[in-house]
Amino acid sequence: MSSTPWLGRFKPNPRARLRLFCFPYAGGGTLAFRGWAEQLPDDVEICPVQLPGREHRMREPAFTRIPAIVEAAAESLLPHLDKPFAFFGHSMGAFISFDLARQLRARHGIAPAGLFVSGCRAPHLKRKRPPTYDLPESEFMNELRSLNGTPRELLDSPDLMRVLLPLLRADFEASETYAYSAGAQLDCPINAFGGTEDPEVERRDIREWCEHTTAAFALKMFPGDHFFLQSARPLLLTALAQQLRQLATQI
């Protein structure tokens, strides 16, 4: 695979039959997927997607709209879709991976072998809460604390938060302004994951992802809040590994 800033912390796997591109939540980066390769099938190549504005791309401005992210990601990742692939996205990353799958099909006639969406309402459902990305700083900080996804040592450091706040606001804006465009259903299976104590996304909202595929759909809930991706990681990776093995048999 040729080098691209979109694939941060990428480790080639010569034995891979399938590539899993992983898209982070708002404010997240490739570290969210650190160690996944050791916990998932050894014939799967883990490709953490590094969006602008974070980690090695901190000097690049973060996008504030999902379509702009998808447009840029499609162009950069297309050369790396030369073998069977699947997408995983958590929260904002689920919207990105869904729209990217539809764009690749429409423009290039290719599609993921599977789509894994996590901690995210179905795209056609409207957001229930008002936007938070433009709140005054103190209120925005309270919102970050309530979500329980930003490490306390960061929240308690004014200097670090001064650097991170523009990225977080940009990502929240991208996620909170997401607008679904009606289109044909995908023909790959969709697996949806959720947290049983997630105040942001209810089970019924996640189940609605079934409306977006003509193939198989499965929903699995894990203990934890919106960031069960971290707190229930062993359970999540066990379920993900099982589904990836099933995909591999169909390639």
C-alpha positions, 0 to 999 in steps of 0.5 A, a space after each residue: 500500500 502506498 503512503 497516505 496521511 489518511 492511514 495513520 498507524 497502519 501496519 501491513 499484514 501480508 496474510 490479509 484477505 480483508 482490510 478493515 478501515 476504522 473511522 473514529 468518533 468526534 475528537 478521536 483518532 487512530 489510537 482508538 483502534 490501537 491493539 485491535 490487530 492483535 485481537 481480530 483474525 490474523 487474515 484481517 488488515 486493520 487500517 485506522 483512518 486518520 482524519 485531518 486535524 489530529 495526531 500527525 495531521 494536527 496542522 491541517 484544518 479539521 472538516 466541519 461537514 461529513 460530505 467534505 470528509 467523505 469526498 476527501 477520504 474517497 479520493 485518498 483511500 480509493 487506491 487502497 481498496 484493491 482487495 476486499 474491504 469492510 468499514 467500521 465507524 463509531 458515532 461520527 465515524 459511522 456516518 462517514 463510513 456509511 456515506 463513503 460506502 454509498 459514494 464508492 458504489 455510485 462513482 466507482 462501482 465498488 462496495 465494502 464486504 460489510 459495514 459495522 456501525 457503532 454508537 450511532 443512530 440510523 442516518 435517516 433519523 433526525 438528531 433529538 437534541 439541539 446542537 452543542 458545537 457552538 455552545 459557550 466554552 464552559 457549557 461545551 466543556 460540561 457536554 464533553 464531561 457528560 459524554 465520558 469520552 475525553 480523558 479527565 487529564 485532558 479536561 483538567 488541563 487548560 493548555 491542552 484543551 485550548 489546543 483540542 477545543 477547535 478540533 472537538 468543535 469542528 468534529 461535533 459540528 460535522 456530526 451534529 449537522 449531518 443530513 441524510 440524503 435518500 438513496 438505494 439500500 446497500 447490498 452488504 450486511 450491516 452489523 450495528 453495535 450500541 451501549 445499553 446505557 448510552 444517553 445519546 443513542 437508544 437501541 431502537 435508533 440503532 436498530 433502524 440501520 436495518 432499513 439501509 441494507 438488502 443483505 443481513 442485519 444484526 444488532 448487538 448491545 454492550 454494557 456501557 455508555 456512548 463510549 462502550 467502544 472503550 469500556 466494553 472493548 473485549 466484548 466488542 472485539 470478540 463480536 467483531 472478530 466473529 463477524 469478520 470471520 463470517 465475512 472472510 468465508 464469503 470472499 
